[in-house]
Amino acid sequence: MSEPSASSSVETLATASLDGDQPSRRFFTLEPVVLLLFFAYNLGATVFVDQIIFQVCVSELKYNFSDCVVLGTNNESEAVQDLEKRVQPYVTDLIMTKSLVEALVPAFLSLFIGPWSDIFGRKPIITASLLGFFLTYLLICILCAFSDVYIINPWYYVLASIPVATLGGVCTMITGIYCYIADITTEKNRAVKMGVVEAALFVGLLLGSGLSSYIYALTNTTTVFGIAAGAVLIAFLYTIFFIEESKQMSELDSRASMFRELFRLELVRDMFAVCFKRRPNHDRAIIWMVMISLGFSIFIMEGNQQVFFLFVRDKFAWDVRKYTIYATTNTVSLIFGNLIAMYGLKKFFKLSETTLAIIAFSSCFLDSIISAVAFISWHLYLGIGLTLLKGLVSPMCRSILATTSEHSNTSGNEIGKLYSFTTSLESLMPMAAVPLYTQVYKATLESGFPGAFNVISAVIYAGIIVCMVLVSVFQRFYHPISYSNVIVNS
């Protein structure tokens, strides 16, 4: 994901015109919404795993409180390490189930959301997703408060994921955000605008991971998730009162019921028609290879997310503090790398979005290799230093999708359908990735090679790089119009 362009990046997304023949409209930016959401997401992510490990230990395995409380600390005694290995397989199953709950319904909803938002607008799906996150964090906060007094069955934490799952989750949120940006930008400035929002995402992740361990150490899990719920509530209210709908009112079908129209099968049929229709030159092949590349990048991310913290706990005996320092360092490197990409590689070397995407996926490949063979903790930090451009994957690929769609479509009303299909594909990925990575990690936990799951990631990234190279080749075959320099020269 990408970084902002300095002074121009803090200008509103908002001055872009929806139509070249129409006066521009003023839009509040989405950056605060993205920042607050992903701040909450990262604030609670690692703490949640730590809480689950403790709850499994005392509730399911029936160990004493004094035995379980030392898990995740700097205590590296043989007894603690043995207990860690007893707890982790159960925890991986529970987290896998939670991830599947959060993936199944969004995968279904994503089939309808994009086409529906082409008719009724982007703002409703953004606000619905935020509401789901708020309710889930609120429920986890309540469960954590009860766990201070009673022994809570850890499977209740899976039930807390139902609100975020039924209201769309991350994938629906991302669909709404990128459709919104596509509505208010042109080919010339789209990649940068997407980069601005990605930068806000990184800042949110940075603040969340940077503050997580400190807040956790000073307070408790209840406070951590209370803060997360409060941050999402602010984002929800900001969206309600300050974000203007990006679809023009004349485009909205006010006569129809928004809820009744949501699950119309015609919307799905139209979406598939857009994705599979014949296009000039090689545009259909380009769109599909980019969508597949995005889908498998999410496959890797979701699979890796389930086991990486458990991996570093086992391999390097990291606690929450050490892991959040690593995560914070990684996020800072992504922000710095995106600055290099936008100001150096893009502005001065005139590299296209496709070339930057190839570089980004190559960085991801190298990072997976380093993580697989690391046997000292500083090796992971070496991987961070050598792979600064990993964050360009999403904005560059989504910019390619939007631009390719514009080249081969004159109706101007299909980007929601393409993004919807993409996010539906992304939503399905955890259902395959999480069980695979979980089982591989459990099978290799005792073998001395618990990082074997990183080899799977590296192999998939190699295939993605091949796809993106083919995209570049197809573009060179036929495009008389090269992708514009998306950096606005000052």
Solvent accessible surface area in square Angstrom, and as a share of the most:
residue,aa,sasa,rsa
1,M,48,0.22
2,S,0,0.00
3,E,10,0.05
4,P,28,0.18
5,S,6,0.04
6,A,63,0.49
7,S,88,0.57
8,S,43,0.28
9,S,5,0.03
10,V,122,0.70
11,E,103,0.46
12,T,31,0.18
13,L,1,0.01
14,A,0,0.00
15,T,75,0.44
16,A,12,0.10
17,S,31,0.20
18,L,39,0.19
19,D,57,0.29
20,G,82,0.79
21,D,140,0.73
22,Q,71,0.32
23,P,117,0.73
24,S,67,0.43
25,R,61,0.22
26,R,156,0.57
27,F,1,0.01
28,F,108,0.45
29,T,23,0.13
30,L,0,0.00
31,E,28,0.12
32,P,49,0.31
33,V,0,0.00
34,V,1,0.01
35,L,49,0.25
36,L,38,0.19
37,L,1,0.01
38,F,17,0.07
39,F,25,0.11
40,A,0,0.00
41,Y,62,0.23
42,N,29,0.15
43,L,0,0.00
44,G,3,0.03
45,A,35,0.28
46,T,12,0.07
47,V,0,0.00
48,F,15,0.06
49,V,23,0.13
50,D,19,0.10
51,Q,13,0.06
52,I,0,0.00
53,I,2,0.01
54,F,46,0.19
55,Q,3,0.01
56,V,0,0.00
57,C,0,0.00
58,V,16,0.09
59,S,11,0.07
60,E,52,0.24
61,L,57,0.28
62,K,158,0.67
63,Y,74,0.28
64,N,102,0.52
65,F,131,0.55
66,S,74,0.48
67,D,61,0.32
68,C,1,0.01
69,V,75,0.43
70,V,42,0.24
71,L,12,0.06
72,G,17,0.16
73,T,60,0.35
74,N,97,0.50
75,N,64,0.33
76,E,106,0.48
77,S,51,0.33
78,E,153,0.69
79,A,76,0.59
80,V,15,0.08
81,Q,49,0.22
82,D,70,0.36
83,L,13,0.07
84,E,10,0.05
85,K,63,0.27
86,R,139,0.51
87,V,0,0.00
88,Q,2,0.01
89,P,43,0.27
90,Y,63,0.24
91,V,0,0.00
92,T,3,0.02
93,D,47,0.24
94,L,0,0.00
95,I,14,0.07
96,M,32,0.14
97,T,44,0.26
98,K,33,0.14
99,S,13,0.09
100,L,51,0.25
101,V,47,0.27
102,E,55,0.25
103,A,5,0.04
104,L,109,0.54
105,V,52,0.30
106,P,3,0.02
107,A,5,0.04
108,F,106,0.44
109,L,18,0.09
110,S,2,0.01
111,L,46,0.23
112,F,8,0.03
113,I,12,0.06
114,G,0,0.00
115,P,1,0.01
116,W,15,0.05
117,S,0,0.00
118,D,4,0.02
119,I,45,0.23
120,F,13,0.05
121,G,0,0.00
122,R,2,0.01
123,K,44,0.19
124,P,40,0.25
125,I,6,0.03
126,I,0,0.00
127,T,16,0.10
128,A,34,0.26
129,S,0,0.00
130,L,0,0.00
131,L,65,0.32
132,G,0,0.00
133,F,11,0.05
134,F,38,0.16
135,L,63,0.31
136,T,8,0.04
137,Y,18,0.07
138,L,67,0.34
139,L,72,0.36
140,I,4,0.02
141,C,20,0.12
142,I,75,0.38
143,L,31,0.15
144,C,0,0.00
145,A,43,0.33
146,F,102,0.42
147,S,19,0.12
148,D,97,0.50
149,V,112,0.64
150,Y,136,0.52
151,I,124,0.63
152,I,21,0.11
153,N,62,0.32
154,P,0,0.00
155,W,88,0.31
156,Y,113,0.43
157,Y,0,0.00
158,V,10,0.06
159,L,100,0.50
160,A,3,0.02
161,S,0,0.00
162,I,82,0.42
163,P,22,0.14
164,V,8,0.04
165,A,2,0.01
166,T,68,0.40
167,L,55,0.28
168,G,0,0.00
169,G,6,0.05
170,V,54,0.31
171,C,24,0.14
172,T,4,0.02
173,M,0,0.00
174,I,16,0.08
175,T,2,0.01
176,G,0,0.00
177,I,2,0.01
178,Y,3,0.01
179,C,0,0.00
180,Y,0,0.00
181,I,0,0.00
182,A,12,0.10
183,D,24,0.12
184,I,0,0.00
185,T,8,0.05
186,T,70,0.41
187,E,35,0.16
188,K,120,0.51
189,N,28,0.14
190,R,3,0.01
191,A,1,0.00
192,V,12,0.07
193,K,24,0.10
194,M,0,0.00
195,G,0,0.00
196,V,7,0.04
197,V,4,0.02
198,E,2,0.01
199,A,3,0.03
200,A,9,0.07
201,L,8,0.04
202,F,7,0.03
203,V,52,0.30
204,G,0,0.00
205,L,32,0.16
206,L,38,0.19
207,L,75,0.37
208,G,0,0.00
209,S,3,0.02
210,G,21,0.20
211,L,79,0.39
212,S,0,0.00
213,S,4,0.03
214,Y,107,0.41
215,I,32,0.16
216,Y,54,0.21
217,A,69,0.53
218,L,154,0.77
219,T,65,0.38
220,N,65,0.33
221,T,9,0.05
222,T,29,0.17
223,T,49,0.28
224,V,0,0.00
225,F,2,0.01
226,G,30,0.29
227,I,66,0.34
228,A,0,0.00
229,A,5,0.04
230,G,29,0.27
231,A,8,0.07
232,V,0,0.00
233,L,66,0.33
234,I,103,0.52
235,A,0,0.00
236,F,42,0.17
237,L,80,0.40
238,Y,43,0.16
239,T,0,0.00
240,I,68,0.35
241,F,146,0.61
242,F,100,0.42
243,I,4,0.02
244,E,69,0.31
245,E,27,0.12
246,S,1,0.01
247,K,13,0.05
248,Q,36,0.16
249,M,139,0.62
250,S,106,0.68
251,E,86,0.38
252,L,34,0.17
253,D,47,0.25
254,S,104,0.67
255,R,221,0.81
256,A,21,0.16
257,S,40,0.26
258,M,77,0.34
259,F,177,0.74
260,R,158,0.58
261,E,21,0.10
262,L,29,0.14
263,F,99,0.41
264,R,88,0.32
265,L,136,0.68
266,E,68,0.31
267,L,6,0.03
268,V,21,0.12
269,R,154,0.56
270,D,50,0.26
271,M,0,0.00
272,F,76,0.31
273,A,59,0.46
274,V,18,0.11
275,C,1,0.01
276,F,102,0.42
277,K,70,0.30
278,R,204,0.74
279,R,22,0.08
280,P,76,0.48
281,N,95,0.49
282,H,70,0.31
283,D,2,0.01
284,R,87,0.32
285,A,39,0.30
286,I,0,0.00
287,I,1,0.01
288,W,57,0.20
289,M,24,0.11
290,V,0,0.00
291,M,0,0.00
292,I,64,0.32
293,S,0,0.00
294,L,3,0.01
295,G,0,0.00
296,F,74,0.31
297,S,13,0.08
298,I,30,0.15
299,F,15,0.06
300,I,6,0.03
301,M,95,0.43
302,E,35,0.16
303,G,0,0.00
304,N,41,0.21
305,Q,73,0.32
306,Q,18,0.08
307,V,1,0.00
308,F,15,0.06
309,F,11,0.05
310,L,1,0.01
311,F,2,0.01
312,V,0,0.00
313,R,7,0.03
314,D,26,0.14
315,K,69,0.29
316,F,32,0.13
317,A,16,0.12
318,W,15,0.05
319,D,18,0.10
320,V,10,0.06
321,R,87,0.32
322,K,81,0.34
323,Y,38,0.14
324,T,5,0.03
325,I,82,0.42
326,Y,21,0.08
327,A,20,0.16
328,T,30,0.17
329,T,50,0.29
330,N,34,0.17
331,T,8,0.05
332,V,73,0.42
333,S,10,0.07
334,L,18,0.09
335,I,27,0.14
336,F,112,0.47
337,G,0,0.00
338,N,0,0.00
339,L,64,0.32
340,I,67,0.34
341,A,0,0.00
342,M,1,0.00
343,Y,66,0.25
344,G,19,0.18
345,L,38,0.19
346,K,5,0.02
347,K,44,0.18
348,F,146,0.61
349,F,142,0.59
350,K,126,0.53
351,L,45,0.23
352,S,35,0.22
353,E,3,0.01
354,T,1,0.01
355,T,38,0.22
356,L,0,0.00
357,A,0,0.00
358,I,36,0.18
359,I,53,0.27
360,A,0,0.00
361,F,0,0.00
362,S,43,0.28
363,S,14,0.09
364,C,14,0.08
365,F,72,0.30
366,L,69,0.35
367,D,28,0.15
368,S,9,0.06
369,I,66,0.33
370,I,20,0.10
371,S,5,0.04
372,A,7,0.06
373,V,101,0.58
374,A,5,0.04
375,F,139,0.58
376,I,76,0.39
377,S,37,0.24
378,W,142,0.50
379,H,25,0.11
380,L,3,0.01
381,Y,75,0.28
382,L,82,0.41
383,G,1,0.01
384,I,6,0.03
385,G,45,0.43
386,L,101,0.50
387,T,0,0.00
388,L,42,0.21
389,L,25,0.13
390,K,28,0.12
391,G,3,0.03
392,L,0,0.00
393,V,15,0.09
394,S,9,0.06
395,P,0,0.00
396,M,1,0.00
397,C,0,0.00
398,R,9,0.03
399,S,1,0.01
400,I,1,0.00
401,L,1,0.00
402,A,2,0.02
403,T,2,0.01
404,T,0,0.00
405,S,4,0.03
406,E,82,0.37
407,H,57,0.25
408,S,18,0.11
409,N,24,0.12
410,T,143,0.83
411,S,83,0.54
412,G,66,0.64
413,N,62,0.32
414,E,6,0.02
415,I,22,0.11
416,G,0,0.00
417,K,25,0.10
418,L,0,0.00
419,Y,0,0.00
420,S,0,0.00
421,F,24,0.10
422,T,0,0.00
423,T,0,0.00
424,S,5,0.03
425,L,40,0.20
426,E,3,0.01
427,S,3,0.02
428,L,88,0.44
429,M,22,0.10
430,P,11,0.07
431,M,54,0.24
432,A,56,0.43
433,A,0,0.00
434,V,0,0.00
435,P,38,0.24
436,L,73,0.36
437,Y,0,0.00
438,T,1,0.00
439,Q,89,0.40
440,V,33,0.19
441,Y,0,0.00
442,K,57,0.24
443,A,82,0.64
444,T,26,0.15
445,L,10,0.05
446,E,131,0.59
447,S,77,0.50
448,G,59,0.56
449,F,90,0.38
450,P,4,0.03
451,G,2,0.02
452,A,16,0.12
453,F,0,0.00
454,N,4,0.02
455,V,66,0.38
456,I,41,0.21
457,S,2,0.02
458,A,3,0.02
459,V,102,0.59
460,I,33,0.17
461,Y,20,0.08
462,A,41,0.32
463,G,38,0.37
464,I,5,0.03
465,I,35,0.18
466,V,89,0.51
467,C,31,0.19
468,M,0,0.00
469,V,66,0.38
470,L,77,0.38
471,V,0,0.00
472,S,16,0.10
473,V,57,0.33
474,F,45,0.19
475,Q,20,0.09
476,R,191,0.70
477,F,139,0.58
478,Y,35,0.13
479,H,36,0.16
480,P,124,0.78
481,I,105,0.53
482,S,86,0.56
483,Y,26,0.10
484,S,41,0.26
485,N,46,0.24
486,V,1,0.01
487,I,9,0.04
488,V,88,0.51
489,N,96,0.49
490,S,148,0.95
